């Protein structure tokens, strides 16, 4: 009896959906050349739009998948003359990573936990953080004075829309007392907002340092 096929981006996006449109919209709006994706598992979608992406995950299935460069390239269906750089680190992002400080234009935090507080040192000055509230990362980012919101990401019927206007409508807590970083850290959950979004884009403000 044949074994089950090894998991891949193709099989994974059947459960989470294809986020390629989201990253295409981001790359069309901001000059993103290098992205860092801690807790990526098998989500290869950033590489459909960004030339160089470093993926980080502790899962062995992810390590086996990314080790097969031909399979990754085939799933990207990329032009051989423009092969994107896909790098993978089999590591726990909550530990120090062997990556340069301030080297990435985009830091991605989607359903992966406290990426911002562990990996902020790798974001370049003026770089972007893409985060959702699944594990509280966007809620922590919204309260960080070193960050400013530059866009919200709405999702409907599997399609993504990057919103850059009237951003004051977003990140308004239903319960203002819940907007406490320590409470969010202890709960590991994002707080409720009057106008929720799938995710938010924050920029490291001028003069702020990514290294803590």
C-alpha positions, 0 to 999 in steps of 0.5 A: 500500500503506497504511503501518504505523499509528503506534505508540500505547499500545494497540500498546505494551501488547500487548508489555509488558502493561497496568500500569493495575492497578498504578497503581490499587493505588498511587493507592488506597493513597497520595495521589498527585496528581502523577507523573513518568515518565522514560523512559516511551516510550508507557506511558500506564498511570499516567494511568489512575489519577493525575490529573497525569502528566509523561512524559519520553522522548527517542524521537521516536515518543513525542513524536509520540504525546503531541503528539496530545492527542485520541488520548491522551484517546481511549486513556485513555477518560476522562470528559470532565468529568474529563480528566486532565493529561498532559504530555510532555517530549521530552528526555533525563532524564539532562540537567537537566529544566525541572521544579520541585524537590520537585514530584512525589509519585511518581517512576517508574523502569521499565526506563529506567536510572538515573532515581533518581540523575538525577531525585531532585530532583523528588521531594517530601518523603515522596514515593515512588519506584517502581523495578525492578531492570532497569538497577540502579535499585532496587538503587541505591535499596535502598542509599540511606540517604535511602530506605526500602522501603514496598512490593514489587510482585509480578507473576503472569499479568499481574496485580500485587499490592502487598505491604506486609507482611514487607518484610524478606524482600525486597532480600536479596542472594544475594551480599552483596558485590554490594550495592555502588553503584559495582559496580551503576553500572558494570554497569548491572544490578540484583543478584540477590535471594533473593526477587525482585519485579517492582518496589519502592516506596521513600519519601523518608524524613523529613528527607532532601532530594531535591536533590543 
